Amino acid sequence: MIFKQIPIGSMANFAYIFGCDKTGDGALVDPAFDINKLLAESKKAGLTIRYIFTTHTHFDHIGGHGEIISQTAAKAVVHKLESSALKKKGISNIIEVEDNDIIQVGNIEAKIIHTPGHTPGGICILLNNEKLITGDTLFIGDCGRTDLAGGSSRQLYESIEKKIKTLHDSIEIYPGHGYGRKNYSTVREQKKSNPALMCKSLEEFEALP
C-alpha cells in the first residue's frame, strides 16, 4: 500500500493519499487546500486518483473537491447523510455510502465506518484493516467538537465506544488535524492516553474540557 499523510492549509489539516502499488489506482482523503501539492504528490507516487473520500463536509475538508474532480474525473465518496453539501457545490460525480460499505481501490479495501457525532454523516475509513483515517471524529489525545450544527455528544460517545474502541489494538489512527503532539497513534495507545477513550459513561464524556 502507498500511504501518505500530507499537512495542508493553515488550520493544521491533514489530507491523505493512498493507493495500490500494483494497479496504480489511488485516492485522496479530505483534500481541502493545496490542491497542486496533493496532485503532485500523487503523481510522484505513481497513482491515478480514482476517488476522493470525504470524512465529513465541513468547508475545511471539501474545499478542493471540485477542482480535483475537474482535473482527474475522480468520484467523491461521502456518507449519504451529507451528500447534499457536495451537490450544493455543483459536484455530481458522487458515490453515497453507508456503514460497512467497501470501496475497492486496487488491492486496498477501504471500509466505511459511520461515526456520527461531530457531524451526522461523519465517517472513518479503515484501510486493509491496518490504518484508520478518522477525520474530525478522533484526534490524537482528543476528539472532535460537538457544538457545531448537527453535532451530538451522545452520538460521538457511542461512535467512539462502539466503532473505534472495538477495533484491533494494532490499528493505526490518522486524524483530520494535527492537534496532538504526535501525527498518528494506535488504538492501543489511544485507549491508554486519550481521555475521550477512557470515559466510563456519557456523563463523564460530556464533562471533558
C-alpha positions in Angstrom: 0.0 0.0 0.0 1.1 3.5 -0.8 0.1 5.9 2.0 1.0 9.5 2.7 -0.1 11.9 5.3 0.1 15.5 3.9 -0.2 18.7 6.0 -2.3 21.2 4.2 -3.7 24.7 4.7 -3.4 27.0 7.7 -5.8 25.1 10.1 -3.5 22.1 10.9 -5.4 19.9 8.5 -4.1 16.6 7.2 -5.1 15.3 3.8 -4.2 11.7 2.8 -3.1 9.9 -0.3 -3.4 6.2 -0.5 -3.3 3.7 -3.4 -2.4 0.4 -4.8 1.3 -0.1 -5.7 0.3 -2.8 -8.2 -2.5 -1.2 -10.2 -1.7 2.5 -9.6 -5.3 3.2 -8.5 -5.3 5.9 -5.9 -7.5 8.1 -3.7 -7.4 11.3 -1.7 -9.0 12.0 1.6 -10.2 15.4 2.6 -8.2 17.4 0.0 -9.4 20.9 1.1 -6.3 23.0 0.4 -3.0 22.9 -1.5 -4.5 21.1 -4.5 -1.5 21.3 -6.7 0.7 19.9 -3.9 -1.6 16.9 -3.4 -1.8 16.2 -7.1 2.0 16.5 -7.5 2.5 14.1 -4.6 0.0 11.6 -6.1 1.8 11.8 -9.4 5.2 11.3 -7.7 3.8 8.1 -6.1 2.6 6.8 -9.5 -1.0 7.0 -8.6 -4.1 7.8 -10.7 -6.7 9.4 -8.4 -10.0 7.5 -8.8 -11.7 8.6 -5.6 -12.0 11.5 -3.2 -13.1 10.2 0.3 -14.9 12.7 2.4 -14.8 12.2 6.2 -17.4 14.9 6.6 -18.5 18.0 4.7 -17.2 21.0 6.8 -15.5 23.6 4.5 -12.0 22.7 5.7 -12.4 19.2 4.4 -14.1 19.6 1.0 -12.6 22.8 -0.4 -10.7 21.1 -3.2 -13.2 18.5 -4.3 -14.4 20.5 -7.3 -11.0 21.3 -8.7 -9.6 17.8 -8.2 -12.7 16.2 -9.9 -12.3 18.6 -12.9 -8.7 17.6 -13.3 -9.0 13.8 -12.6 -12.6 12.8 -13.1 -12.4 11.2 -9.6 -15.6 10.2 -7.8 -16.5 11.8 -4.5 -17.2 9.3 -1.8 -19.4 10.7 1.0 -22.0 9.4 3.5 -25.5 9.7 2.2 -26.5 12.0 5.0 -24.1 14.6 3.8 -24.1 14.2 0.0 -26.3 17.3 -0.3 -23.5 19.5 0.8 -21.4 18.4 -2.2 -24.3 18.7 -4.6 -24.8 22.3 -3.4 -21.2 22.9 -4.6 -22.1 21.6 -8.0 -20.5 18.2 -7.6 -22.5 15.4 -9.2 -19.8 12.7 -9.5 -20.8 11.2 -6.1 -20.8 7.8 -4.5 -23.1 7.8 -1.5 -22.0 5.3 1.2 -23.3 3.9 4.5 -21.8 2.0 7.4 -19.8 -1.1 6.4 -19.7 -0.3 2.7 -16.5 -1.1 1.0 -14.8 0.8 -1.8 -12.0 -1.2 -3.6 -9.0 0.9 -4.6 -6.8 -1.6 -6.5 -5.9 -4.2 -3.9 -6.9 -1.9 -1.0 -10.1 -2.4 0.8 -11.5 0.9 2.1 -14.2 0.1 4.6 -16.6 2.9 5.6 -17.3 3.2 9.3 -20.1 5.6 10.1 -19.1 7.6 13.2 -21.7 10.4 13.7 -21.2 13.0 16.5 -19.0 15.7 15.0 -21.4 15.7 12.1 -24.4 13.4 11.2 -22.6 11.8 8.3 -19.1 11.6 9.6 -17.1 8.6 8.6 -13.8 6.9 9.4 -12.1 4.9 6.7 -10.4 1.7 7.5 -7.7 0.6 5.0 -7.0 -3.1 4.8 -7.8 -3.4 8.5 -4.5 -1.7 9.2 -4.9 2.1 9.1 -7.9 4.2 10.3 -8.4 7.7 8.9 -10.6 9.4 11.5 -11.3 12.9 10.1 -12.7 15.0 13.0 -14.2 12.1 14.9 -11.0 11.4 16.7 -7.7 13.3 17.2 -4.5 12.1 18.9 -5.3 12.7 22.5 -8.7 14.3 21.9 -11.9 14.0 19.9 -14.0 16.2 17.6 -16.2 19.0 18.9 -19.9 18.5 19.1 -21.1 22.1 19.5 -21.4 22.9 15.7 -24.6 22.3 13.7 -25.5 18.7 13.6 -23.1 17.7 16.4 -24.1 15.3 19.1 -22.1 14.4 22.2 -24.2 11.3 22.7 -23.6 10.1 19.1 -19.9 10.9 19.3 -19.5 9.0 22.6 -21.3 6.0 21.1 -19.2 6.2 17.9 -16.0 6.0 20.0 -17.3 3.3 22.3 -18.9 1.0 19.6 -16.9 1.8 16.4 -13.4 2.7 17.4 -12.6 1.1 20.8 -13.8 -2.2 19.4 -11.2 -2.2 16.6 -8.0 -4.3 17.0 -5.4 -2.6 19.2 -2.8 -2.6 16.5 -4.7 -0.5 14.0 -3.0 2.9 13.4 -5.1 6.1 13.8 -4.6 9.0 11.4 -6.6 12.2 12.3 -8.0 15.0 10.2 -6.0 17.6 12.1 -2.6 17.7 13.7 -3.6 19.0 17.1 -1.7 16.4 19.2 1.9 16.0 20.0 2.0 13.1 17.5 0.7 12.9 14.0 -0.6 9.4 14.3 -1.1 6.7 17.0 -2.7 3.3 17.5 -6.0 2.2 19.0 -4.0 0.6 21.9 -2.1 3.9 22.7 -5.3 6.0 22.5 -7.2 3.7 24.8 -4.4 4.3 27.4 -3.8 8.0 26.9 -6.8 9.7 25.2 -9.4 11.0 27.7 -12.1 10.6 25.1 -11.5 6.8 25.0 -11.2 6.5 28.8 -14.6 7.6 29.9 -16.9 5.2 31.6 -20.2 7.0 30.9 -21.8 9.6 28.7 -21.8 12.0 31.6 -18.1 11.6 32.1 -17.6 12.2 28.4 -19.7 15.3 28.3 -17.7 16.7 31.3 -14.4 16.6 29.4 -12.9 20.1 28.9 
